[in-house]
């Protein structure tokens, strides 16, 4: 084989190899770009996750505060219900006293009318 033929074959092999390397380079660039986009998306998702965790912590604290407030309100309702029951009993006693006083007043009036 002549040296010109060998050089032509070598040149063809080198051209083929260059095309293969360029194709690999292009594929690696695409892969790198895809991985960069995925990393950005993962970072954004991570930030959203952190924001959601922060919001969850805030909501948990708010819930705890409202539960304490509800507990205080329930205790106040129980106190007022007990006060109401006590006042109802006192009211019934006073109503009985009023009826007794009315009956006594009628007796006294009747007694005075008889004396007059």
Number of C-alpha atoms within 10 A of each C-alpha: 5 7 8 9 10 11 11 12 12 12 12 12 12 12 12 12 12 12 12 12 12 12 12 12 12 12 12 12 12 12 12 12 12 12 12 12 12 12 12 12 12 12 12 12 12 12 12 12 12 12 12 12 12 12 12 12 12 12 12 12 12 12 12 12 12 12 12 12 12 12 12 12 12 12 12 12 12 12 12 12 12 12 12 12 12 11 12 12 12 12 12 11 12 12 12 12 12 12 12 12 12 12 12 12 12 12 12 12 12 12 11 10 9 8 7 6
